[in-house]
Amino acid sequence: MSATVSVPTAIWLAGIVGLFVWMLFRPFDIRPWKVLALIVFLAAEPLSNAVMNAEKQAHPLKYDYFLQAIDQTVGPTAFSVARLLTDRQRGTLFAIYESLTLAMVTWYLLQLVLKNGKPRQLLYAYLLAYFLGPALYLVVPACGPRHAFGTAFPLGQPSPELKLVLLNFWPNAMPSLHLATALLFVLFSARNAVVRAVAWLYVIGTILATLAFEHYVIDLVVAVPYAWFAFAAAQGRVRAALIYFGCVLTWLMMIRLETPVLIAHPVLLRIAVLLSALPAVYTAGHAMQSCGLGLWVLLKGRTMYTRNHPAVPDL
């Protein structure tokens, strides 16, 4: 009888074997032990499942119709994005969506080996994001459009009335921890242009993957200040952390208590969305400017070298 091993499982096995080889050749290096400890910590899936099951039972009524109404007021929705994707693209995006734990471990490893890495701060950011996340889920419990609207997702475009809906799924949509974690990869790029570029590619893939499967657009908007909160708090910047966390709480309370007010003022709602996404937009713009400057310096250097060193004629 033959058995097949999935690609993610093979990657995990290869990574763990690599860690043991590292330990074998560098017995006094504690870095592989730190990575292994993180893997063991993240493998506590039964505990996290128990927490989410408890939240599902405690809050059977969900706010999905509220989030969909806000998305429709803002403009783009998960429906309008997901329906543009082919089956092949959805398969790729699902792999990205499922790779988050592996990406978290990989990013921690990078922080350990890169010159300007901050592994301790990254761990603090992980802990803050994932210990507070389940508590925030309880403020606006929601499951995502695939669960809330069933076969209507993604080809439909429902406009439900503002009411709580009974859903027997985990309330882990608002805010999106997937996107918040991907943004942490950008913030912890160790001042390395290549690492930062890879992080932004992962962010783009995560945005598309979350909208294709599990999240509303507004979930991703609130994830931006949440990521910056975890980043600032992990570095001891208390004032900045409180400001970003206040932004997150403001969104959650407004959605829970004042969604009719939000959708009644679409211009103000869109401005609030843009302001909340501003940290990510600014960081992306700065990264693109840095890449452009680096490319300009490279091309300028090649031009000056060509001018000062004429080609040697053929003999």
C-alpha positions in Angstrom: 0.0 0.0 0.0 1.5 3.3 -1.1 1.2 6.6 0.9 1.8 10.1 -0.3 3.1 13.0 1.7 1.7 16.4 1.1 4.0 19.2 0.0 3.5 21.3 3.3 4.3 18.2 5.4 7.4 17.5 3.3 8.5 21.1 3.8 8.0 20.9 7.6 9.9 17.6 7.8 12.7 18.9 5.7 12.9 22.0 7.9 13.0 20.1 11.1 15.7 17.8 9.7 17.6 20.9 8.7 17.4 22.2 12.3 18.8 18.9 13.7 21.6 19.0 11.2 22.3 22.6 12.3 22.4 21.4 15.9 24.7 18.6 15.0 27.3 20.8 13.3 26.9 23.8 15.7 26.2 22.1 19.1 26.7 25.4 21.0 24.5 27.5 18.8 21.2 28.2 20.6 19.4 29.6 17.5 18.1 26.3 16.1 16.7 25.5 19.6 14.8 28.8 19.5 13.3 28.0 16.2 12.3 24.5 17.4 10.7 26.0 20.5 8.6 28.3 18.3 7.5 25.4 16.2 6.4 23.5 19.3 4.5 26.5 20.5 2.7 27.1 17.2 1.9 23.4 17.1 -0.5 23.8 20.0 -3.5 23.5 17.7 -5.8 21.6 20.1 -5.6 24.6 22.5 -6.4 27.2 19.8 -9.2 25.0 18.5 -10.7 24.7 21.9 -10.7 28.5 22.3 -12.4 29.1 19.0 -14.9 26.4 19.7 -15.7 28.0 23.0 -16.2 31.4 21.3 -18.4 29.8 18.6 -20.7 28.4 21.3 -20.7 31.6 23.3 -21.6 33.8 20.4 -23.8 31.9 17.9 -25.1 35.2 16.4 -22.6 36.8 14.1 -22.2 40.3 12.5 -21.4 39.1 9.0 -24.3 41.1 7.5 -23.0 44.3 9.1 -19.5 43.7 7.6 -20.9 43.0 4.1 -23.0 46.2 4.3 -19.9 48.2 5.2 -17.9 46.6 2.3 -20.7 47.5 -0.1 -20.7 51.1 1.1 -16.9 51.4 0.8 -16.8 50.0 -2.7 -14.9 46.8 -3.4 -16.1 43.6 -1.7 -14.8 40.1 -1.2 -17.4 39.0 -3.7 -16.1 41.3 -6.5 -12.5 40.2 -5.9 -13.1 36.5 -5.5 -15.2 36.1 -8.6 -12.3 37.4 -10.7 -10.1 34.5 -9.7 -9.7 31.3 -11.7 -9.6 27.8 -10.1 -5.9 27.6 -10.6 -5.4 31.0 -9.0 -7.6 30.0 -6.1 -5.5 26.9 -5.6 -2.3 29.0 -5.4 -3.9 31.5 -3.0 -5.2 28.7 -0.8 -1.6 27.4 -0.5 -0.5 30.9 0.5 -3.4 31.1 3.0 -2.4 27.8 4.6 1.3 28.7 4.7 1.0 31.3 7.5 2.5 29.1 10.3 5.4 28.1 8.1 6.0 31.7 7.1 6.0 32.8 10.8 8.7 30.3 11.6 10.7 31.2 8.5 10.6 34.9 9.4 11.7 34.2 12.9 14.6 32.2 11.5 15.5 35.1 9.3 15.5 37.5 12.2 18.0 35.2 14.0 20.5 35.0 11.1 20.3 38.4 9.5 22.5 41.2 10.7 19.8 43.7 11.7 17.2 41.1 12.7 15.1 41.6 15.8 14.0 38.0 16.8 12.9 38.9 20.3 10.7 41.8 19.2 9.1 39.7 16.5 8.2 37.0 19.1 6.7 39.7 21.3 4.6 40.9 18.3 3.5 37.4 17.6 2.4 36.9 21.2 0.5 40.2 21.4 -1.3 39.7 18.1 -2.3 36.1 18.8 -3.2 36.5 22.5 -5.3 39.6 22.0 -6.8 38.5 18.6 -9.3 36.0 20.1 -10.5 38.6 22.6 -11.1 41.1 19.8 -13.0 38.5 17.8 -15.6 38.6 20.6 -16.3 42.3 20.0 -17.5 41.8 16.4 -17.9 38.0 16.0 -18.0 37.1 12.3 -17.2 34.1 10.2 -16.5 35.4 6.7 -18.6 35.6 3.5 -18.0 31.9 2.4 -19.7 30.8 5.6 -22.3 33.5 5.9 -23.6 33.4 2.3 -22.9 29.8 1.2 -23.4 29.2 -2.5 -24.0 32.9 -3.1 -20.2 33.5 -2.6 -18.6 34.6 -4.8 -20.8 34.9 -7.8 -23.6 36.8 -6.0 -23.7 40.2 -4.5 -26.1 40.0 -1.5 -27.4 43.1 0.2 -28.6 41.7 3.5 -30.5 43.8 6.1 -28.6 44.8 9.2 -29.3 42.0 11.6 -27.4 39.3 13.5 -27.3 35.9 11.8 -27.1 32.5 13.3 -23.9 30.8 12.1 -22.2 27.7 13.5 -18.7 28.6 12.5 -15.6 30.1 14.3 -15.9 33.9 14.7 -12.4 34.6 13.6 -12.9 37.2 10.8 -12.5 40.6 12.4 -9.7 41.7 12.4 -7.7 39.5 10.0 -4.8 38.0 11.8 -3.5 36.6 8.5 -3.0 40.1 7.1 -1.8 41.5 10.4 0.9 38.8 10.5 1.9 39.3 6.9 2.3 43.1 7.6 4.5 42.2 10.6 6.8 40.5 8.1 7.2 43.8 6.2 7.8 45.7 9.4 10.4 43.1 10.5 12.4 43.1 7.3 15.8 43.7 9.0 16.5 46.6 6.7 17.0 44.1 3.9 15.6 45.1 0.5 15.2 41.5 -0.7 13.5 40.4 2.5 11.2 43.4 2.3 10.3 42.7 -1.3 9.4 39.1 -0.4 7.3 40.3 2.5 5.3 42.6 0.3 4.7 39.8 -2.2 3.4 37.7 0.6 1.2 40.6 1.8 -0.3 40.9 -1.7 -0.9 37.1 -1.9 -2.4 37.2 1.6 -4.8 40.0 0.7 -6.1 38.1 -2.3 -6.2 34.8 -0.4 -8.2 36.2 2.5 -10.7 37.8 0.2 -11.0 34.6 -1.8 -11.8 32.4 1.2 -12.4 33.9 4.6 -12.6 37.7 5.0 -14.4 40.9 4.2 -12.5 44.0 3.0 -13.1 45.8 6.3 -11.4 42.9 8.2 -8.3 43.7 6.3 -8.6 47.5 6.9 -8.7 47.0 10.7 -5.8 44.5 10.4 -3.5 47.4 9.4 -3.6 49.4 12.6 -3.6 46.1 14.6 -0.3 45.1 12.9 1.2 48.5 13.7 0.0 48.2 17.3 1.8 44.8 17.7 4.9 46.2 16.1 5.0 49.3 18.2 4.2 47.5 21.5 6.9 44.9 20.8 9.5 47.6 20.6 8.3 49.4 23.8 6.7 52.4 22.0 3.8 52.6 24.3 2.3 55.8 23.1 2.2 54.7 19.4 0.9 51.3 20.4 -2.0 52.8 22.3 -2.9 55.1 19.4 -3.0 52.2 17.0 -4.9 50.0 19.4 -7.4 52.8 20.0 -8.0 52.9 16.3 -8.7 49.2 16.3 -11.1 49.4 19.2 -12.8 52.4 17.6 -13.5 50.5 14.5 -14.8 47.5 16.4 -17.1 49.5 18.6 -18.4 51.6 15.7 -19.2 48.4 13.7 -20.9 46.7 16.7 -22.9 49.8 17.8 -23.2 52.2 14.9 -23.1 50.4 11.6 -26.2 52.3 10.3 -24.4 55.6 11.0 -21.3 54.4 9.1 -23.2 53.3 6.0 -25.3 56.5 6.1 -22.1 58.6 5.6 -20.2 56.8 2.8 -17.7 59.6 2.2 -16.7 59.8 5.8 -16.5 56.0 5.9 -14.2 55.9 2.9 -12.0 58.6 4.5 -11.8 56.5 7.7 -10.8 53.5 5.6 -8.0 55.4 3.8 -6.7 56.8 7.1 -6.6 53.4 8.7 -4.8 51.9 5.7 -2.4 54.9 5.6 0.5 53.2 7.5 0.7 50.4 5.1 0.3 52.7 2.1 3.1 54.9 3.4 5.4 52.0 4.1 4.8 50.5 0.6 5.4 53.9 -1.0 8.7 54.3 1.0 9.8 50.8 -0.1 9.1 51.5 -3.7 10.9 54.9 -3.5 13.9 53.1 -1.9 13.9 50.5 -4.6 13.7 53.2 -7.3 16.6 55.1 -5.7 18.7 51.9 -5.5 18.0 51.2 -9.2 18.8 54.8 -10.2 22.2 54.6 -8.3 23.0 51.3 -9.9 22.2 52.6 -13.4 24.1 55.8 -12.7 27.1 53.9 -11.5 27.1 51.8 -14.7 26.8 54.9 -16.8 29.7 56.6 -15.1 31.8 53.5 -15.4 31.1 53.2 -19.1 32.0 56.9 -19.6 35.3 56.6 -17.7 36.3 53.2 -19.1 35.8 53.2 -22.9 35.5 49.9 -24.5 38.7 48.2 -25.6 38.9 47.8 -29.4 39.1 44.4 -30.9 42.5 43.3 -32.0 
